[in-house]
Amino acid sequence: MSITASTLAASRCIQPIEALDEAAIASHLAALPDWTIEGGKLARSFAFGNYYETLAFVNAIAWIIHADDHHPELVVTYNRCSVKFDTHSVNQGRGGLSANDFICAAKVDAIFAQRAPA
């Protein structure tokens, strides 16, 4: 079965988890074209019309992400939210990327896609 944004968004995070190898990262990343790898983290920046929209997005993703217990690094400004995922517990605690990072990124994308038009 191929990896798609829909299959990722429908998945749940699990423990224990192992780090993905480069081929698996590339395969997962292909399903999420708006995301990049920055400093070993899965990253995307989202733009909004104002601070209220930005905070509404942050609250919506917090609700969903908390359910999977896999929390991103967030940088919130007036009209932008940068989201970065990685998994600190893989590679014997050295960190890396796991399937959980891509699952949660797909869920964040789904929330962003549902926002009200500007």
N, C-alpha and C positions, 0 to 999 in steps of 0.2 A: 504494500500500500504506500502510495506517495504521501509526502508531507505537504499539507496545505494549511493556510491560515485557519480555515474552518475546523479541520481536525485538531489543530493545536488549541483553538479557543474552546473546543468541546471537551478537552482533556482536563484532568486534575493533576496537580503536583503530587509527587509521591516521595517517600523517604524509604530506605536510603537511596542516594543517587550517586552516579558516577559522572565524571567530567566527559563531555563529548570530545571526540577526536576532530581533527581539522576537516575531514570529509563530512562527518555528521554535522558540524557547525555550518559548513557551506550548504548542505542540503536543507537544514532548518532555515538558514538565512534566506535562501531562495524563496521560501514561502512568505517571507516578510520583507518585501522590497524597500520599504521606507526606513528600515532599521540598518544600522552599521555596527561594526565592531570598533570600539574606541578604547584603547588602553586595556584590552582584554575584557571589556564589558560590552554588552548588547545595549545600544544607545539609539534614542530618537528624541527629537525636539518637536513639540506641538505648539502651534501658534493660535492665539485667540484674539477676539476683538477688544477685550477689556479684562480687568482684574476679576470681576465677578465670574465671567465665563471660565477663566483659568482656575479659580478656586472650586467652581462647580465640578470641573473635570477632575481635579485632585481628589475631591471628596468621593466622586463616583468610582475612581480607580481604587481608592483606599478601601472602599467597601468590598469590591470584588477581590482585590489582591489579598486582603486580610483573610478571606475565606480559604485561600490556598496557602496561607502562612509563608509567603515568599515575597518579601518586601523590597522594592527598588530604592535606589538613590534618586531623590527628587530635588531639582532646583527650580524654584517657583519665582517668577517675576511678574510684572504687571500684565503682560499679554503673552507669556510663554511658559511652558513647563518642559523641562528636560528630564527624561526618564532613563535610568541606566540599571540594568540587571546584571548580576553575576551571582554565583553560588559559592559562598565562602567555605562551605563544609567539604567540597570535593577535593581530590588530589591530596588526601591526608591533611586537610585543613589549609592547604596552600591556596585554594580557590581555583576557579575556572568557570566555564560555562557548562550548564546542564540543560536537559530538556525542559526543566522547570522555568528557566529564563525565557525560553521561546514560547512556552505555553502562556505565561503571564503577559508577555509582549503582545501576543495575538489577542488576548482579552482586552488589553489596553487599546489596541487598534479598534476593536469592535465597539468599545465605548466611545472613542473619538468619532467613529463613523456615524453614531447615533445622535450627535450633538445637533442642536437646532441651527438652521441656516442663519448666517449673519444678516 
